[in-house]
Amino acid sequence: MTPRSAAAARMVRRTFFNVFAWSVVGVIAFPLVWMVLTSLKPGPELFAVPPTFWPREPTLDHFAKLLFRTPFPTFFKNSVIVASLTTLLVIVVATLGAYSLTRFRYRGRQLAGQAILFTYLLPSVVLVIPLYLIMASLGLANTHTSLVLCYTTFALPFAMWLLRSFIAAIPIDLELAAMVDGASRLRAFVDVVIPQALPGIISTALFTFIVSWNEYLFALVLINRQQMKTLPPGAITMLISGFNIEWALVMAASVMMSLPLVISFVFMQKHLTRGFGAGAVKG
C-alpha cells in the first residue's frame, strides 16, 4: 500500500468514525433539544399538525407560570436541600470507609468490601417498606431527614466502592513520608490523601447528587405533605393527572430540573475526566 492510499484509507476511517459518533450524539441529544424547544412554544403551537420543530413565536410564559403560579420553586428548594445533604453525608462516610478498607489491615476487610458492593445489587424497591416502617417508628416520616437517610442507604455502597479504587491508586509512600515529617495519620489523610483523591471525590459526589436529585419512589412513599415534596413526585402530581397533562409546563419543568445537572457537568468536567482516569489506574 502506497503512502497516498494509506492516508486516504485513514481519512475514510476517520470520516466514518466522525459520522457515526455524531449520529449517536444526535440520537441521544434529540429528545433534549425537543424538550427545550417545546418549552418555548406557545400553547396552540404545541398541538399543531403537522408539528413544528422550531417555535415560530418563542415565549417564556410557561417558565413564568411554572415559577410564579405553581409550587415548583418549593419543590426545587426541597430537592436542593435533600440532594446536597445526602451528597455531603455520603462523601464523608464513603471517604472514611474507603480509606479504612484500603489502608488498614484487619480480619474480614475483603469480606466487608464485597458485602458493601453486594448491598448495591439489591433493588431499592425491596427496601421501601422496611425503611418506611423504620422512619415511621422513629417519627421521621414526612421529613427531609428520612429522605437523606434513605438515599444514603443505596448511594453509599457504590460511592464507597468507587472511592476505594481512587484511594488505592494513591501511593502509600506519600502518607508515610508525611508521617515521618511529624504529621499524624489524620493530618496525612487530610493533607495528602484528600487532595490526591479530589477528582474521584468530585466524581462520586456528582453521581450521588444525580441519584438523589432524580429519585422518585422513596420521595413518593415517605413524603405526603405538599410543601415537603421534592421535584420528581411533586412536579408529576402537580402537572399530570388522569384527566389532563400540562405538556408545556411539563417541558418547562424538565428543563428547569435539568439545569443544575448540566451546570454541574460543565464546571466539573475537568475533574470528572481526571477522576475516571485516576480510578482506572491501580497503584
N, C-alpha and C positions, 0 to 999 in steps of 0.2 A: 504493500500500500504506500503510495507516494505521500509526501508531506501535505500536499494540497488536498488529496482525498481524505486524509486523516483529519485535517482541520475542518473539512466540510462535514464529515461524519460527526465530529464533536459538536459543531454548530446545530446539526439536525437534532442530536440528542438533547442539547441544551434547550432548543426551541420547544421540543416535545415536552420536556420536563416543565418548562415555564407555563406552557399552555395547560398542561394537566394540573399543575399546582394552582394556577389562577382559577381554573374551572372549579376545583374543590373549594377554594375560598369563596367563589361566587355563590355556590350552592349553600354553603354554611351561612354566608352573610345576608343572603336574600331575605329570609324571614325578619332579620333585624332591621334591614333597610325598609322593608314593607311596613313594619311596626312603626318606625319613626315617621314615615310619610303619611301613613293612615292617621296618626295622631294630629297631623297638621291639616287634614282635610275638613272642610265644613260639613255639617250634618247631611244635607242632601247628596253630596258627592260620595259619601260612604257607600251608598247603595245604588250608585249609578250603573246602568247597563248600556254598553259594556263598561267594566270597571276601568278607572284611570290609574296609571302608575304615579305620575307626578301630580300633586294637588294643583288645580287651576287657580284657586284663591287661598293660599296658605293662611291659617289662622291659629292663634294661640288661645282661643276661647275655651277649648277643652281643658287645657292646663290651668287656666284661671278658675274655671268651675271646680276642677278637682282640688285645687289648693284652698279656695276660699268658701266653697259651698258644700264641702264634704268633710268628714273626719279624717281624711287621708293624712294631713300633717301629724295628727296624733299617732296614727299607726306608724308613720315613718319614724317619729321620735322614739316610740317604743322599740322598734326594730333596731335602731341605732344603739339604744341602751343595752338591750339583750345581747346583740351580736358583739358589741365591744367588751362587755363584762365577761362573756363566755370566752372570747379570744384571750383576754388578759389572764383569766383563771387557767385555761388550758395551756397557754405558753409557759406560765410559771411552773405548773406541776409537771408538764411534759419535759421541760428542760432539766429540771432537777431529777426526774425519774430516768431520763435517758442518760444523764451523767452518771447516775448510780449504776445502771446496767452496763455502762461502758468502762468505767474506771475502777469500780470496787469489785473485789472477788469474795463471793460468799456462796454458800450452798443454795442451790435452786435458782441461781441467777438466769441461766439459759431457759429453764422451765418457765420462770416468771415472764421472760421476754416473749416466749411462744404463746403463753396463756393470754398475754395482753393483746397480741395480734389476733388470737382466736376469738376474743370477745368482739372484735370489729367485724368478724364474719357473720355474726348473728344479725338477722334483720331487725331493724329498730322497732318494727311493729309488735314484736313479741314482748317488748319492754313497756308498752304503753300502759297496760292495766296494772302491772306491779308498781311502776313508777307513780301512776296516778294515786294508787292506794297509799303509797308511802308519803307522797306530798300532802294528801288529804289528812292523813293521821298526824302529820307534823304541823298542820294548819297553814301550809304554804300554797294551797290551791288558789287559783286566780291571782297569783303574784308573779312578778318577773323573776324572783328568786327561783321559783320552781322551774321555769324555762331554762335559766342559766345552768342549774344543776343537771337537768335532763339532757341538755345539749352537750354538756361536758362528758356525760357517760358514753356517748357514741363518737365524739370528736377526739377525746383524749387518747384512746388506744392507738389510732392511726398516727396522731401527732407525735406520740412518744416513740413509736416505731420509726417514723420518718426522721426525727431528730437524733435517734440513736445512730443512724448511719452518718449523719453530719459530724457528730461529736467523735465518733470512732475514726473519722478521717483526719482529725487534728492530732499531730504527733504529741505523745505524752511527754516528750523531752522538753517541750516548751513550758509545761507546768512544773516539771522537776527543776528546770533552770530558775524559774521564778521563786520556787520554794527554797532553793539553795541560796538565793539572794536575800532570804529572810521573809518572804511572803507566806502567809498561811494558806491552807488549801482553799479556804473560802475566797481569799484575796486573789489567788491564782485562778480560781474559777471565774470570778467577776472580771478580772483584768486581762486574762489570756483566753479562756475558753469562749466566753460570751462574744467578744469581738470577732474571733475566728469563725464562730458558728452563726454570726449575724445573718448572712444570706439565707441559711437554712431556717433560722427562726422566723425571718420575714416571710419566706415561702409557706411555712407551716401556719403562721398567723393568718395569712391571706386565705389559705384553704379552710381554716377554722371559721373565719369570718363569713366566707361564702356559704358554708354548710349551715351556719346559724341564721344567716340572712334569708336563705331560701326555704328553711324548714317549715313544713305546713302541719303535719299530723299532730305533733306534740302541742303546738300552739293552739290547734283547734280543740284538742281534748282538755288541756289544762286551764285554758283561759276562756271564761264565759262572759266576763264583763266587757262591754263595748269599748270603754276607754282604756282598757289594758291590752287589747289585742295588738298583735304585730301585723305587718303588711300582708303576708300571704293569706291568712284566713280573713283578716279584716277587709282587704280590698275585694276578695272574691265574694264574700257575703254581702258587701255593700253594692257591688256593681253587677252581680249575676244572680238572677232569681229564676224561678220556674216559669215566669211569665214574660220576663224582659231581660235583655242583655244590653248594657250601655257600652257598645263597641268602641265608640270614640273615647270614652273615659277609661275603658279597659286598656286601650293602646297608650293613652297618655300616662296611666298609672304604670304600665310596663316600662315605658321609657324612664320615668322617674325612679322606679325600683332598680333599673339597670345602671343608673348614673354613678352611684357610689362604687360599684364593682369596676366599671370602666375607668373611673378616675384612679382607683387603687392600682389597676393594672398599668395604667400609663405612667404613674410615678414610681412604681416598684418593679418595672420590667427589668431594669438592670440587675437588681438584687435577685429577682426570680431566676434569671439566666445563670448568674453565679451560683445560686443555691442549688439548682438542679445539676449543674456541672460538678460542684463540690460533693454533692451527695452520691455521685456515681463513682467517686474515687475512694478506694479503700486505703487507709493509712496503715 
